[in-house]
Amino acid sequence: MQLAIPLSRDGEPLFRQVYRGIREAILSGTISAGERLPSTRDLADQFGISRTVILLAYEHLLAEGFVEG
């Protein structure tokens, strides 16, 4: 799955940008209920950012009930 999340290195932390992008994709139906998210490694490679950034975003999505572990 390719996610189109525009990232900016200015201002908002990267993990918040990723979190917001995935959250919006879930709420809009772009990501369907039950659909698997990309692995943290794949998403980090896709965006050219640290895997830790993706892990933080996924942790926030999990904590708020948008995804299941």
BALOBA-1460 file (C-alpha; in Angstrom, 3 decimals):
// residues 69
<rec num="1" residu="m" x="0.000" y="0.000" z="0.000"/>
<rec num="2" residu="q" x="1.335" y="3.390" z="-1.002"/>
<rec num="3" residu="l" x="0.206" y="6.260" z="1.186"/>
<rec num="4" residu="a" x="0.405" y="9.803" z="-0.110"/>
<rec num="5" residu="i" x="1.198" y="11.894" z="2.934"/>
<rec num="6" residu="p" x="2.966" y="15.170" z="2.223"/>
<rec num="7" residu="l" x="5.684" y="15.671" z="4.831"/>
<rec num="8" residu="s" x="7.330" y="18.927" z="5.771"/>
<rec num="9" residu="r" x="10.516" y="19.170" z="7.805"/>
<rec num="10" residu="d" x="9.358" y="22.573" z="9.104"/>
<rec num="11" residu="g" x="6.976" y="23.067" z="11.995"/>
<rec num="12" residu="e" x="4.881" y="20.091" z="13.046"/>
<rec num="13" residu="p" x="6.842" y="16.990" z="14.145"/>
<rec num="14" residu="l" x="7.080" y="14.272" z="11.491"/>
<rec num="15" residu="f" x="5.335" y="11.645" z="13.617"/>
<rec num="16" residu="r" x="2.327" y="13.975" z="13.989"/>
<rec num="17" residu="q" x="2.212" y="14.499" z="10.216"/>
<rec num="18" residu="v" x="2.280" y="10.744" z="9.587"/>
<rec num="19" residu="y" x="-0.297" y="10.147" z="12.329"/>
<rec num="20" residu="r" x="-2.595" y="12.831" z="10.898"/>
<rec num="21" residu="g" x="-2.214" y="11.487" z="7.346"/>
<rec num="22" residu="i" x="-3.065" y="7.914" z="8.308"/>
<rec num="23" residu="r" x="-5.904" y="9.059" z="10.589"/>
<rec num="24" residu="e" x="-7.423" y="11.100" z="7.748"/>
<rec num="25" residu="a" x="-7.082" y="8.121" z="5.380"/>
<rec num="26" residu="i" x="-8.932" y="5.928" z="7.875"/>
<rec num="27" residu="l" x="-11.694" y="8.473" z="8.490"/>
<rec num="28" residu="s" x="-12.181" y="9.129" z="4.770"/>
<rec num="29" residu="g" x="-12.357" y="5.413" z="3.950"/>
<rec num="30" residu="t" x="-9.156" y="5.381" z="1.891"/>
<rec num="31" residu="i" x="-7.961" y="2.759" z="4.366"/>
<rec num="32" residu="s" x="-10.794" y="0.294" z="4.966"/>
<rec num="33" residu="a" x="-11.708" y="-1.317" z="8.262"/>
<rec num="34" residu="g" x="-9.656" y="-4.470" z="8.680"/>
<rec num="35" residu="e" x="-7.096" y="-3.456" z="6.065"/>
<rec num="36" residu="r" x="-3.504" y="-3.959" z="7.138"/>
<rec num="37" residu="l" x="-1.256" y="-0.937" z="7.379"/>
<rec num="38" residu="p" x="2.192" y="-1.113" z="5.801"/>
<rec num="39" residu="s" x="4.970" y="-2.333" z="8.050"/>
<rec num="40" residu="t" x="6.870" y="0.363" z="9.901"/>
<rec num="41" residu="r" x="9.993" y="-0.465" z="7.914"/>
<rec num="42" residu="d" x="8.214" y="-0.228" z="4.554"/>
<rec num="43" residu="l" x="6.573" y="3.067" z="5.442"/>
<rec num="44" residu="a" x="9.838" y="4.513" z="6.763"/>
<rec num="45" residu="d" x="11.549" y="3.516" z="3.505"/>
<rec num="46" residu="q" x="8.692" y="4.963" z="1.436"/>
<rec num="47" residu="f" x="8.961" y="8.359" z="3.151"/>
<rec num="48" residu="g" x="12.722" y="8.310" z="3.679"/>
<rec num="49" residu="i" x="12.396" y="8.873" z="7.423"/>
<rec num="50" residu="s" x="13.313" y="7.039" z="10.593"/>
<rec num="51" residu="r" x="11.329" y="3.963" z="11.577"/>
<rec num="52" residu="t" x="11.009" y="5.513" z="15.051"/>
<rec num="53" residu="v" x="8.855" y="8.273" z="13.551"/>
<rec num="54" residu="i" x="6.472" y="5.680" z="12.106"/>
<rec num="55" residu="l" x="6.413" y="3.732" z="15.375"/>
<rec num="56" residu="l" x="5.384" y="6.868" z="17.275"/>
<rec num="57" residu="a" x="2.612" y="7.577" z="14.772"/>
<rec num="58" residu="y" x="1.347" y="3.980" z="14.974"/>
<rec num="59" residu="e" x="1.443" y="4.091" z="18.795"/>
<rec num="60" residu="h" x="-0.747" y="7.200" z="18.789"/>
<rec num="61" residu="l" x="-3.188" y="5.596" z="16.345"/>
<rec num="62" residu="l" x="-3.341" y="2.503" z="18.579"/>
<rec num="63" residu="a" x="-3.832" y="4.551" z="21.744"/>
<rec num="64" residu="e" x="-6.742" y="6.429" z="20.162"/>
<rec num="65" residu="g" x="-8.400" y="3.263" z="18.831"/>
<rec num="66" residu="f" x="-7.893" y="3.907" z="15.112"/>
<rec num="67" residu="v" x="-5.891" y="0.682" z="14.673"/>
<rec num="68" residu="e" x="-5.508" y="-2.650" z="16.424"/>
<rec num="69" residu="g" x="-2.234" y="-4.266" z="17.340"/>
